[in-house]
Amino acid sequence: MGERIAIIGGGIVGVAIARALVLRDRGEVTVFEKEDRLAAHQTGRNSGVVHAGLYYQPGTLKAQLCAAGRISIRDYCAEKNLPYREVGKLVVAVDESELPALADIERRALANGVPDLVRLDGTAQLREIEPHVAGIAAVHSPHTAAVDYTAITEAMAEDVRGNGGTIRTGREVLAMTIDGSRVRVRTADAEHLFDRVIVCAGLQSDVIARLVGADPSPKILPFRGEYWALDPARTDLVRGMIYPVPDPRFPFLGVHFTRGVHDDVHVGPNAVPALAREGYSWLTVSPKDTWESLRWPGAGGLAKQHWRMGIDEISGSLVKPLYFRKARRFIPELRMRDLTHKTAAGVRAQAWGRDGALLDDFAVDQVGPVTLLRNAPSPAATSSMAIADHLIDHYVFARTTD
Ligand SMILES: Cc1cc2nc3c(=O)[nH]c(=O)nc-3n(C[C@H](O)[C@H](O)[C@H](O)COP(=O)(O)OP(=O)(O)OC[C@H]3O[C@@H](n4cnc5c(N)ncnc54)[C@H](O)[C@@H]3O)c2cc1C
């Protein structure tokens, strides 16, 4: 009989790993998901973009696995007949101060092999791609695409079940102990023994890591991203995706316009500190999560470095005209009433070191037979199938039990 392997977390990464393991016939695979459905957190609450790899430092895991992951997701959607729309992305510099950062993105994108990237100069060239945009220069990535990550996760879960794997939703892992070469995993209804465990628990990944004695650093810092819906009567303002030039000091991409697979256009996400790991609005507050963040050794350093941007983002979250003003920089014809309502927010699981630095790259730890994915923010949905191969090839079986 093969090994018994558990995966904790039924987001796209956990399910992609389970799928790769059953297809490689590597053992008896069980996924534990605490919610009553898959993709309930980051995977089902994101921008739905398949990134082409423009931004990432060449040579990093993000750069490598995003490029490989994009191809795998594209081919998987074709195989399963799932929607995949290459609407393309325009990264727009609105004024001269943004030109050096735009040039840097262009350099990185070329080093990362982003296909068919084009540099555009002057409003007229930009408007050939996006007729309503304002800006002085841009890079255009025609193969950036829109997908439905929940549908992809569900299709992968079907592959897992169809190849002998088990998916247990509504099963929160409450405790985990390493017992010799095995791992005991406890849920409310049973205790299970596994040969290997892979943890892809997103917003809870540091909590689970602590159960097996891993370093408490990095800790997860939850950052909420809020979206506004664009009035369906005005979605002709946006053909594909319009992104700002991101601030290189910050790991998030900035408020952008995205045309989804169902032709809806949303504006966002911003980035505000969430007051609970799963805090999808200002009204969800966990004193424990907030207190843990405030007393983390890196808290002072982070606040000192980013307080100005923090105030700006929080004001935009609370005061619609401020959010609108940022969006209108890119589309002057936008009117405040075109942003009709807030749609489902997402919370990013951003890893944070005890020195106060936000981790940029994907990060993995191995504690005996337990593999811990400790930082899997964007573009981890794009990269999910490549992350699965990377973990299986370089971590999960690296330690032999005999
Ligand atoms: C606002 C926003 C926009 C984004 N946009 C994009 C984008 O356009 N493109 C892109 O590529 N990426 C994007 N991302 C990032 C992407 O969504 C994530 O990187 C990706 O979904 C991570 O997948 P995951 O499976 O690791 O985590 P998750 O989807 O968060 O899954 C983790 C799962 O673990 C479960 N879990 C936790 N604790 C336990 C426990 N004790 N027992 C059992 N189960 C447990 C949770 O319930 C959850 O379902 C975005 C993220 C956000 C928040």
The ligand as an ORCA input file, in Angstrom:
! r2SCAN-3c Opt
* xyz 0 1
  C      -8.057     40.273     -2.902
  C      -7.182     39.231     -3.547
  C      -6.915     39.276     -4.920
  C      -6.096     38.317     -5.510
  N      -5.972     38.282     -6.876
  C      -5.278     37.269     -7.455
  C      -5.252     37.121     -8.865
  O      -5.926     37.855     -9.601
  N      -4.470     36.131     -9.408
  C      -3.737     35.283     -8.612
  O      -3.016     34.434     -9.168
  N      -3.790     35.374     -7.268
  C      -4.567     36.313     -6.670
  N      -4.657     36.389     -5.316
  C      -3.925     35.416     -4.515
  C      -4.602     34.052     -4.517
  O      -5.983     34.159     -4.282
  C      -3.969     33.188     -3.433
  O      -2.570     33.268     -3.576
  C      -4.380     31.725     -3.570
  O      -5.789     31.614     -3.606
  C      -3.839     30.926     -2.407
  O      -4.450     29.668     -2.403
  P      -4.359     28.753     -1.136
  O      -4.982     27.455     -1.487
  O      -2.937     28.756     -0.642
  O      -5.157     29.543      0.003
  P      -6.729     29.641      0.334
  O      -7.552     29.758     -0.881
  O      -6.876     30.721      1.343
  O      -7.050     28.243      0.996
  C      -6.616     27.869      2.290
  C      -7.680     26.958      2.857
  O      -7.226     26.377      4.072
  C      -8.355     26.159      4.886
  N      -7.933     25.950      6.274
  C      -7.308     26.850      7.075
  N      -7.098     26.298      8.300
  C      -7.572     25.038      8.259
  C      -7.638     23.990      9.217
  N      -7.178     24.122     10.469
  N      -8.197     22.813      8.847
  C      -8.683     22.637      7.580
  N      -8.665     23.623      6.642
  C      -8.098     24.798      6.977
  C      -9.154     27.442      4.682
  O     -10.500     27.315      5.067
  C      -8.961     27.702      3.204
  O     -10.027     27.200      2.420
  C      -5.487     37.322     -4.699
  C      -5.776     37.266     -3.328
  C      -6.644     38.178     -2.763
  C      -6.997     38.039     -1.300
*
